[in-house]
């Protein structure tokens, strides 16, 4: 009974000591980041609006394209790069759980039976033992380690979100490029059909001696050149189709995307308040959580200056005969603390602290640079979209004028007023202007995707897991 009382007193004493332990190292405070009162390129275009006006969740739904929505929904499920980051996040969660478990005692048990002997004698030995050990976190090393691992797990979650958003962005951009190529191929097909008819007319006039050989050659060149351009677009389209297949986790041979007429919806994307970027972009959250992890690592390094205190205890039974194993004389036990630490390490601990502080400074610089890069990306896409809108307004006028010029010139050719060379020139100009218009549409769609992603897509820092230890999934 006295022994039990002593054990209880010892445990209570050490628990009391633990509850009042200091935690060495600096407590985390989010470092300051570059700020801007507004987006420079949003002036005169789109008034900055509150955070709740931005696209959320399935951000791609703003394009009102069911095929695109179906494809993008598969990225998070089937994309293998995303799956890799998901596995890394699960690993980071497990590391954080392990760090939390280290704060509590570990209990082990063992049982064994051995038979040994010499030439003249043999003996048996039976045992059953239990042991417990507890490293008392007097200086907060274990708590700082847990803090570091939790921050790393949250950084891993942000990295997973960033990888998912990046894959979705790539797929959306590839999809829009493919759809514009469908329209470009259709445009070439229409022109090939027209040029084939023109060539028949020119050939008949050449046979009648009404036009020169050069006009016939020009008509033939125009038709063949257009066919070459269409073939070139077809193999490029196939490559975009292959890229989309891989992004949704399928081999290219198992995926196809039928051509469709271009039908698109350019979303109105509000320019958020600049401070919202700190909450909306997963790459910024990733960088900030790395700063938190690096800050905790400083505390872990500083704790190296102080000794570790471990309380250990064991109890069990040992006997040479199994029938007497649990009798009173067979019982054995031990209990006692152990203290260990560096007396002199030639500056190794001091160097580790310096390394940890340097790593923290580097992570702060990376965090601030990530914020600056985010500002630049948003500004770049804002000015691009603004400029593309102006380009499109002028380009539509140029396209309409070129088409009218080609129509009038061909009518003049049919009337015998001009040579076919003039027709070829105006037709080439009309085709070029129509291609320019499609390229601007493509740029508008791609830049709108990039701006949505630069604003964080549908992600928010609140999507990060709680700072508390992740709960184990007990579902089967």
C-alpha positions as CSV (number, residue, x, y, z in Angstrom):
1,X,0.0,0.0,0.0
2,X,2.8,2.4,0.9
3,X,4.4,1.7,-2.5
4,X,1.2,2.6,-4.3
5,X,0.9,5.8,-2.3
6,X,4.5,6.8,-3.2
7,X,3.8,6.1,-6.9
8,X,0.6,8.2,-6.8
9,X,2.4,11.1,-5.1
10,X,5.2,11.0,-7.6
11,X,2.8,11.0,-10.6
12,X,0.8,13.9,-9.1
13,X,4.0,15.8,-8.4
14,X,5.3,15.5,-11.9
15,X,1.9,16.3,-13.4
16,X,1.8,19.5,-11.3
17,X,5.3,20.4,-12.5
18,X,4.2,19.8,-16.1
19,X,1.2,22.0,-15.8
20,X,3.4,24.9,-14.8
21,X,6.2,24.4,-17.3
22,X,7.5,27.2,-19.4
23,X,7.5,27.1,-23.2
24,X,10.7,28.4,-24.6
25,X,10.9,30.1,-28.0
26,X,8.9,33.0,-29.5
27,X,5.1,32.7,-29.7
28,X,3.9,33.0,-33.3
29,X,2.6,36.3,-34.7
30,X,1.8,36.5,-38.4
31,X,4.5,38.6,-40.1
32,X,3.4,41.8,-41.8
33,X,2.9,41.5,-45.5
34,X,2.9,44.1,-48.4
35,X,-0.4,45.9,-48.7
36,X,-2.2,48.0,-51.3
37,X,-5.2,50.2,-50.8
38,X,-6.6,49.1,-54.2
39,X,-5.8,47.4,-57.4
40,X,-4.2,49.9,-59.7
41,X,-5.6,48.3,-62.9
42,X,-9.1,48.1,-61.5
43,X,-9.5,51.9,-61.6
44,X,-12.1,53.0,-64.1
45,X,-13.1,49.4,-64.9
46,X,-14.5,47.4,-62.0
47,X,-15.1,48.7,-58.5
48,X,-13.5,46.6,-55.8
49,X,-16.3,44.6,-54.1
50,X,-16.5,42.7,-50.8
51,X,-15.2,39.2,-50.5
52,X,-18.7,37.6,-50.6
53,X,-19.2,38.8,-54.2
54,X,-16.3,36.6,-55.5
55,X,-16.8,33.2,-57.2
56,X,-17.0,30.4,-54.6
57,X,-16.9,26.7,-54.6
58,X,-17.2,25.4,-58.2
59,X,-15.9,28.7,-59.6
60,X,-16.1,27.3,-63.2
61,X,-19.9,27.4,-63.2
62,X,-19.7,31.1,-64.0
63,X,-18.9,30.0,-67.6
64,X,-22.2,28.2,-67.9
65,X,-20.6,25.3,-69.8
66,X,-21.9,21.9,-68.7
67,X,-19.1,20.0,-70.4
68,X,-16.4,22.1,-68.8
69,X,-18.2,21.7,-65.4
70,X,-18.3,17.9,-65.8
71,X,-14.6,17.8,-66.6
72,X,-13.4,20.1,-63.9
73,X,-15.4,18.1,-61.2
74,X,-13.2,15.1,-62.1
75,X,-9.9,16.8,-61.4
76,X,-10.1,16.5,-57.6
77,X,-11.1,12.9,-57.8
78,X,-8.9,11.5,-60.6
79,X,-5.9,13.8,-61.2
80,X,-2.8,11.9,-60.1
81,X,-0.8,15.0,-59.2
82,X,-3.6,16.1,-56.9
83,X,-3.7,12.5,-55.5
84,X,0.0,12.8,-54.7
85,X,-0.5,16.0,-52.7
86,X,-3.6,14.4,-51.0
87,X,-1.4,11.5,-49.8
88,X,1.3,14.0,-48.6
89,X,-1.4,15.8,-46.6
90,X,-2.5,12.5,-45.0
91,X,1.1,11.9,-44.1
92,X,1.4,15.4,-42.5
93,X,-1.8,14.8,-40.5
94,X,-0.3,11.5,-39.2
95,X,2.9,13.3,-38.2
96,X,0.9,15.9,-36.3
97,X,-1.0,13.2,-34.5
98,X,2.2,11.5,-33.5
99,X,3.6,14.7,-32.2
100,X,0.5,15.2,-30.1
101,X,0.8,11.6,-28.7
102,X,4.4,12.3,-27.6
103,X,3.0,14.6,-24.9
104,X,1.5,11.6,-23.0
105,X,2.9,8.6,-21.3
106,X,3.7,5.5,-23.4
107,X,2.8,2.1,-22.0
108,X,4.2,-1.2,-23.2
109,X,3.8,-4.8,-22.2
110,X,5.7,-8.0,-22.8
111,X,5.5,-11.6,-22.0
112,X,8.0,-14.4,-22.6
113,X,9.2,-17.9,-21.8
114,X,12.7,-19.2,-22.2
115,X,14.5,-22.5,-21.6
116,X,18.2,-22.5,-21.3
117,X,20.9,-24.9,-19.9
118,X,24.3,-26.4,-19.9
119,X,25.4,-30.0,-20.5
120,X,24.4,-30.9,-16.9
121,X,21.5,-28.6,-16.1
122,X,18.5,-26.9,-17.7
123,X,16.3,-24.2,-16.4
124,X,13.1,-22.4,-17.4
125,X,12.2,-18.7,-17.1
126,X,8.8,-17.2,-17.4
127,X,8.0,-13.5,-17.3
128,X,5.2,-10.9,-17.8
129,X,6.1,-7.2,-17.6
130,X,4.5,-3.8,-18.2
131,X,6.4,-0.5,-18.4
132,X,5.5,3.1,-18.8
133,X,7.6,6.1,-19.7
134,X,6.7,9.8,-19.8
135,X,9.0,12.6,-21.0
136,X,7.9,15.7,-19.1
137,X,7.7,18.7,-21.4
138,X,9.3,21.1,-18.9
139,X,10.6,23.5,-21.5
140,X,7.9,23.1,-24.2
141,X,10.0,21.2,-26.7
142,X,7.3,18.7,-27.3
143,X,4.6,21.3,-27.5
144,X,6.6,23.4,-29.9
145,X,7.2,20.2,-32.0
146,X,3.4,19.6,-32.0
147,X,2.9,23.2,-33.0
148,X,5.4,22.9,-35.8
149,X,3.8,19.7,-37.1
150,X,0.3,21.1,-37.0
151,X,1.4,24.2,-38.9
152,X,3.1,21.9,-41.4
153,X,-0.1,19.8,-41.8
154,X,-2.1,23.0,-42.5
155,X,0.6,24.1,-45.0
156,X,0.2,20.7,-46.7
157,X,-3.6,21.2,-46.8
158,X,-3.0,24.6,-48.5
159,X,-0.6,23.0,-50.9
160,X,-3.2,20.4,-51.8
161,X,-5.7,23.1,-52.5
162,X,-3.2,25.0,-54.6
163,X,-2.3,21.9,-56.6
164,X,-6.0,21.2,-57.2
165,X,-6.7,24.8,-58.2
166,X,-3.7,24.8,-60.6
167,X,-4.8,21.6,-62.2
168,X,-8.3,22.9,-62.6
169,X,-6.9,26.1,-64.1
170,X,-4.8,24.2,-66.6
171,X,-7.8,22.1,-67.7
172,X,-10.1,25.1,-68.1
173,X,-7.4,26.9,-70.2
174,X,-6.8,23.8,-72.4
175,X,-10.5,23.4,-72.8
176,X,-11.1,26.9,-74.0
177,X,-8.1,26.7,-76.4
178,X,-9.6,23.5,-77.8
179,X,-13.0,25.0,-78.2
180,X,-11.6,28.0,-80.0
181,X,-9.6,25.7,-82.3
182,X,-12.9,23.9,-83.1
183,X,-14.3,27.2,-84.3
184,X,-11.0,28.0,-86.2
185,X,-11.2,24.6,-87.9
186,X,-14.8,25.2,-88.8
187,X,-13.8,28.6,-90.2
188,X,-11.1,27.0,-92.3
189,X,-13.6,24.4,-93.5
190,X,-16.0,27.0,-94.6
191,X,-13.3,28.9,-96.4
192,X,-12.0,25.7,-98.1
193,X,-15.5,25.1,-99.4
194,X,-15.7,28.6,-100.7
195,X,-12.2,28.5,-102.2
196,X,-13.0,25.2,-103.9
197,X,-15.9,26.9,-105.6
198,X,-13.8,29.9,-106.5
199,X,-11.1,27.6,-108.1
200,X,-13.8,26.0,-110.3
201,X,-14.9,29.4,-111.5
202,X,-11.3,30.6,-112.1
203,X,-10.4,27.3,-113.9
204,X,-13.3,27.7,-116.2
205,X,-12.4,31.3,-117.0
206,X,-8.8,30.2,-117.6
207,X,-9.9,27.5,-120.0
208,X,-12.0,30.1,-121.8
209,X,-8.9,32.4,-122.1
210,X,-10.4,35.1,-120.0
211,X,-7.8,35.2,-117.2
212,X,-4.1,34.5,-116.9
213,X,-2.3,31.5,-115.6
214,X,-1.1,33.4,-112.6
215,X,-4.7,33.9,-111.4
216,X,-5.3,30.2,-111.6
217,X,-2.1,29.5,-109.6
218,X,-3.2,32.1,-107.1
219,X,-6.5,30.4,-106.5
220,X,-4.8,27.0,-106.2
221,X,-2.3,28.4,-103.7
222,X,-5.0,29.9,-101.6
223,X,-7.0,26.7,-101.4
224,X,-3.9,24.5,-100.5
225,X,-2.6,27.0,-98.0
226,X,-5.9,27.0,-96.2
227,X,-5.9,23.2,-96.1
228,X,-2.4,23.2,-94.6
229,X,-3.5,25.6,-91.9
230,X,-6.5,23.5,-91.0
231,X,-4.4,20.3,-90.8
232,X,-2.0,22.1,-88.5
233,X,-4.9,23.1,-86.2
234,X,-6.2,19.5,-86.1
235,X,-3.1,18.0,-84.6
236,X,-2.8,20.8,-82.1
237,X,-6.4,20.2,-81.1
238,X,-5.6,16.6,-80.6
239,X,-2.7,17.5,-78.2
240,X,-5.0,19.7,-76.1
241,X,-7.5,16.8,-75.9
242,X,-4.6,14.5,-74.7
243,X,-3.7,17.1,-72.0
244,X,-7.3,17.2,-70.8
245,X,-7.4,13.4,-70.6
246,X,-4.3,13.3,-68.4
247,X,-5.6,16.1,-66.2
248,X,-8.8,14.0,-65.4
249,X,-6.7,10.9,-64.8
250,X,-7.4,9.1,-68.1
251,X,-5.1,7.8,-70.8
252,X,-5.6,9.8,-74.0
253,X,-6.8,6.7,-75.9
254,X,-9.7,6.4,-73.5
255,X,-10.9,10.0,-73.9
256,X,-12.4,12.1,-76.7
257,X,-14.1,15.4,-76.8
258,X,-16.4,15.9,-79.8
259,X,-16.2,19.2,-81.7
260,X,-18.9,21.7,-80.9
261,X,-19.8,25.2,-82.1
262,X,-18.2,27.9,-80.0
263,X,-20.6,29.1,-77.3
264,X,-19.1,30.9,-74.5
265,X,-20.0,33.2,-71.6
266,X,-17.5,35.7,-70.3
267,X,-18.1,36.2,-66.6
268,X,-18.1,39.5,-64.8
269,X,-15.3,39.1,-62.3
270,X,-15.3,41.6,-59.5
271,X,-11.9,42.8,-58.4
272,X,-11.7,42.1,-54.7
273,X,-10.2,44.3,-52.0
274,X,-6.4,43.6,-52.1
275,X,-6.5,42.4,-48.4
276,X,-8.8,39.6,-49.4
277,X,-6.0,37.9,-51.3
278,X,-4.4,37.0,-48.0
279,X,-7.5,34.9,-47.2
280,X,-8.4,33.6,-50.7
281,X,-5.1,32.3,-52.2
282,X,-3.9,28.9,-51.0
283,X,-0.3,29.6,-52.0
284,X,-0.3,32.5,-49.6
285,X,-1.8,30.4,-46.9
286,X,0.8,27.7,-47.6
287,X,3.6,30.3,-47.3
288,X,2.2,31.7,-44.1
289,X,1.8,28.3,-42.4
290,X,5.4,27.5,-43.3
291,X,6.3,30.7,-41.4
292,X,4.3,29.4,-38.4
293,X,6.1,26.0,-38.6
294,X,9.5,27.7,-38.8
295,X,8.7,29.9,-35.8
296,X,7.8,26.8,-33.7
297,X,11.1,25.1,-34.9
298,X,13.0,28.0,-33.3
299,X,11.4,27.0,-29.9
300,X,12.4,23.4,-30.5
301,X,16.0,24.4,-31.2
302,X,16.1,26.6,-28.1
303,X,14.8,23.8,-25.9
304,X,18.0,21.9,-26.8
305,X,19.8,24.1,-24.2
306,X,17.8,22.5,-21.4
307,X,17.8,18.9,-20.0
308,X,15.1,16.4,-20.7
309,X,13.3,14.8,-17.8
310,X,11.7,11.4,-18.2
311,X,9.7,9.5,-15.6
312,X,9.8,5.7,-16.1
313,X,8.2,2.8,-14.3
314,X,7.9,-0.9,-14.8
315,X,6.2,-3.8,-13.0
316,X,5.9,-7.5,-13.7
317,X,6.5,-11.0,-12.6
318,X,9.4,-13.5,-13.1
319,X,9.6,-17.1,-12.1
320,X,11.2,-20.3,-13.2
321,X,7.9,-22.1,-13.1
322,X,4.7,-21.0,-14.8
323,X,2.5,-22.2,-12.0
324,X,4.2,-19.8,-9.5
325,X,4.5,-16.9,-11.9
326,X,1.8,-14.7,-10.3
327,X,2.7,-15.4,-6.7
328,X,3.9,-12.6,-4.5
329,X,7.6,-13.5,-4.5
330,X,7.7,-13.3,-8.3
331,X,6.7,-9.7,-8.4
332,X,9.3,-7.1,-9.6
333,X,8.9,-3.3,-10.1
334,X,10.9,-0.2,-10.6
335,X,10.2,3.6,-10.7
336,X,12.3,6.6,-11.1
337,X,13.1,9.8,-13.1
338,X,16.0,10.3,-15.4
339,X,17.6,13.6,-16.4
340,X,19.6,14.0,-19.6
341,X,21.1,16.9,-21.4
342,X,24.1,18.4,-23.1
343,X,26.9,19.6,-20.8
344,X,29.1,20.8,-23.5
345,X,28.5,20.4,-27.2
346,X,31.0,22.8,-28.7
347,X,28.3,25.2,-29.9
348,X,26.2,22.6,-31.7
349,X,22.9,23.7,-30.0
350,X,23.7,27.4,-30.6
351,X,24.3,26.6,-34.3
352,X,20.9,24.8,-34.5
353,X,19.2,27.8,-33.0
354,X,20.8,30.1,-35.6
355,X,19.8,27.7,-38.3
356,X,16.2,27.7,-37.1
357,X,16.1,31.5,-36.9
358,X,17.6,31.8,-40.4
359,X,15.0,29.4,-41.7
360,X,12.3,31.5,-40.1
361,X,13.6,34.7,-41.7
362,X,13.7,32.9,-45.1
363,X,10.1,31.7,-44.7
364,X,9.0,35.3,-43.8
365,X,10.7,36.6,-47.0
366,X,9.1,33.9,-49.1
367,X,5.7,34.7,-47.6
368,X,6.0,38.4,-48.4
369,X,7.3,37.7,-51.9
370,X,4.3,35.3,-52.5
371,X,2.0,38.2,-51.5
372,X,3.8,40.6,-53.9
373,X,3.6,38.0,-56.7
374,X,-0.2,37.6,-56.0
375,X,-0.7,41.4,-56.3
376,X,1.2,41.4,-59.6
377,X,-0.7,38.5,-61.1
378,X,-4.1,40.2,-60.3
379,X,-2.9,43.5,-61.7
380,X,-1.6,41.8,-64.9
381,X,-4.8,39.9,-65.5
382,X,-7.0,43.0,-64.8
383,X,-5.1,45.1,-67.3
384,X,-5.1,42.2,-69.8
385,X,-8.8,41.8,-69.6
386,X,-9.4,45.5,-69.8
387,X,-7.2,45.8,-72.9
388,X,-8.7,42.7,-74.5
389,X,-12.2,44.2,-74.1
390,X,-11.1,47.3,-76.0
391,X,-9.4,45.2,-78.6
392,X,-12.5,43.2,-79.2
393,X,-14.6,46.2,-79.8
394,X,-12.2,47.5,-82.5
395,X,-11.6,44.0,-83.9
396,X,-15.3,43.3,-84.6
397,X,-15.4,46.5,-86.7
398,X,-12.2,45.3,-88.6
399,X,-13.7,41.9,-89.2
400,X,-17.0,43.3,-90.5
401,X,-15.1,45.6,-92.8
402,X,-12.9,42.8,-94.1
403,X,-15.9,40.6,-94.9
404,X,-17.6,43.4,-96.7
405,X,-14.5,44.1,-98.7
406,X,-14.1,40.4,-99.7
407,X,-17.8,40.3,-100.8
408,X,-17.6,43.4,-102.9
409,X,-14.3,42.3,-104.5
410,X,-15.6,38.9,-105.5
411,X,-18.7,40.5,-107.1
412,X,-16.4,42.7,-109.0
413,X,-14.3,39.7,-110.2
414,X,-17.5,37.9,-111.3
415,X,-18.4,41.0,-113.3
416,X,-14.9,41.0,-115.0
417,X,-13.9,44.3,-113.5
418,X,-10.8,43.1,-111.6
419,X,-8.3,40.2,-111.6
420,X,-8.6,37.3,-109.1
421,X,-5.4,38.5,-107.3
422,X,-7.6,41.2,-105.7
423,X,-10.1,38.6,-104.6
424,X,-7.3,36.4,-103.1
425,X,-5.9,39.4,-101.2
426,X,-9.3,40.5,-99.7
427,X,-10.3,36.9,-98.9
428,X,-6.9,36.4,-97.1
429,X,-7.5,39.6,-95.1
430,X,-11.0,38.6,-94.2
431,X,-9.8,35.2,-93.0
432,X,-7.0,36.8,-91.0
433,X,-9.4,39.2,-89.3
434,X,-11.8,36.4,-88.3
435,X,-8.8,34.5,-86.9
436,X,-7.8,37.6,-84.9
437,X,-11.3,37.8,-83.5
438,X,-11.2,34.2,-82.4
439,X,-7.8,34.6,-80.8
440,X,-9.0,37.6,-78.8
441,X,-11.9,35.5,-77.6
442,X,-9.5,32.8,-76.6
443,X,-7.3,35.3,-74.7
444,X,-10.4,36.7,-73.0
445,X,-11.4,33.3,-71.8
446,X,-8.0,32.3,-70.7
447,X,-7.3,35.6,-68.9
448,X,-10.6,35.4,-67.1
449,X,-9.7,31.9,-65.8
450,X,-6.3,33.2,-64.7
451,X,-7.9,36.1,-62.9
452,X,-10.3,33.9,-61.0
453,X,-7.5,31.6,-60.0
454,X,-5.3,34.6,-59.0
455,X,-8.2,35.7,-56.7
456,X,-8.1,32.3,-55.1
457,X,-10.9,30.6,-57.1
458,X,-13.5,29.3,-54.7
459,X,-11.0,28.7,-52.0
460,X,-10.8,30.4,-48.6
461,X,-8.4,30.1,-45.7
462,X,-11.3,28.9,-43.6
463,X,-11.1,25.7,-45.7
464,X,-7.9,24.8,-43.9
465,X,-8.3,22.2,-41.2
466,X,-8.5,23.3,-37.6
467,X,-5.4,23.9,-35.6
468,X,-6.5,21.2,-33.2
469,X,-5.2,17.7,-33.8
470,X,-7.0,16.0,-36.7
471,X,-9.6,13.5,-35.6
472,X,-9.1,9.9,-36.6
473,X,-11.5,8.6,-39.2
474,X,-13.3,5.7,-37.7
475,X,-15.6,5.0,-40.7
476,X,-15.2,1.7,-42.3
